[in-house]
Amino acid sequence: MGFDESTIPKASDADCIFKKENERMARATAQLQAVMKARKKYGVAYPTLYATGEGEDTHMFNSAQRAHQNTLENLPIVNLMTIAGALTSPRLAALFGTTWVVGRFLYIHGYSTGGPSGRRLGGGISHLGDIPLFFLTLYSIFKLATTM
């Protein structure tokens, strides 16, 4: 059982991974801008993470902040699954990762403008990316483990 070079992504496949990471950085920047706008609009100063009190402004700011926080909570595992999946199937990993990013844009927009019920469409689309990434990661682990 020797080393199989076919499991290593080619340079063009690596470029695809870097493009994916650039898309994620753009999404993170857009999210940050959405929270910064919400802070200004609803009068929530740093370092306060969530607004306190009652009312629509408090609810909408907290929704924008929660959308941002939830994405940050999921980002590390999705990044790892994308990288792991790209070891054996770079194009599929990029496709599923892009699907997740598009879903997160919709999730953030929906949650920030419509509250918790507005996140459903984006959340569903995000899962069309992260669930296949999970199975692609398992496939990559199996394939790499059986070729060594």
N, C-alpha and C positions, 0 to 999 in steps of 0.2 A: 504494500500500500504506500505508494509514493505521493509526492506533492503533485496536485493537478492544477496546472496554470489556467485552465479554462474557468475555474471558479473565481478568478480575480477579475474585477471589472476593468474593461479597457479604458483608455484615456477619454474617449468620447462618452462613456458611461459615467465616469467621474465628473465630467463637465455637467452632466445632467443632474448629479447630486448637488453640485455647487449652485446651479441655477435654482434648485429647490430650496436650498438654504437661503438664497437671496430673496426668494418669494416670502419665506417665513419672516425674514428681517423686515420686509416691507409691511407685512401684516402686523408685526409687533409695533412698528412705528405708527401705523394707522390706529391701533388700539390705544397706544399711549396718547396720541392726539385726541382721541375721543374722550378719554378720562380727563385730560387737561381741560378740554372745553367744558365738560360737565362740572369740574371743580369751579371754574370761573362762573358758569351759568347759575349754579346752585349755591355758590358761596361757601364751599368747603375748603378750608385752608390746609396746607401741609402742616404737620405730618399725619393728620387725621385720615385714616383709611376709609371709614364709613361715616356717613352723616347720621346724627342722632336726632331724635324727635319724630314728630308725625307730619304728615302732609305729602302732597304729590311730589314736590321738589326733592324731599328726602328720599322718597321711594325711587324716583328716577335716577338720582345720583348713585344710590346704592346698587341699582340694577346695572348701570354702566361700569361701576367699580367691580361688581361681581363677575361680569362678563370678562373683564380683563384678567381678574384673578384666576378664574376657572381655566382660561386658556393657558396662563402661565403654569398652572398645576399640571396640565396635560402635555405641554410642549416637550419636556425632557423625554418622556416615554415614547412619544410619537417620533421624536428625532432618532432615538435609539432603534426603534423598530424600522424606521426608514433606512437607516444605515445597515442594519442587519439584513433586511430584505434585499438591499441593493448588492450585497455580496454575491447573491446567486441570480437575482432578477432585477437589475437596475431600472429597466423601463417600467415594470410593474410597480416597483417601489416608488418611483417618481410619479406615476399616475395616481396611486393611492394617496401619496403624500400631498399632491396637488389638490385632490378631492377634499382632503381634510382641511387644507388652507382655505379653499373656497367656502367650505362649510363654516369655518370659523369666522370669516368675514360676515357671512349672513347671520351667524349666531350673535356676534358682537353688535351688529346693526339692529337686529331684532330685539335683543335683550335691552340695549341702550335706549331704544325708542318705544318699545311696547311692554317693558317689564318682563317678568318671568315667562309669561305665556308667549312672548315674542321670540323666544329662543328655540322653539321646537323645530322649525324648518332647518335652520342652520345646524342644530344639534344632530338632526337626522342625517343631513348630508355629511357632517363630520364623521359620523359613525360608518358611512359608506366608504370612508377612507381608513379610519383607524382599526376597524374590525378585520378587514382584509389584510392590513399590515401585520396584525397579530399572527394570523395564519401564515402569512408569507415569512415572518420571522421563524416560526416553528419549522416551516419547510426548509429554510436556509440552515437552521441548526441541524436538522436531520441530514440534509444533503452534505453539508461540510463534515459532519461527524462520520458519515459512512464512506467518504472518499479519502479519509486520512488513514 
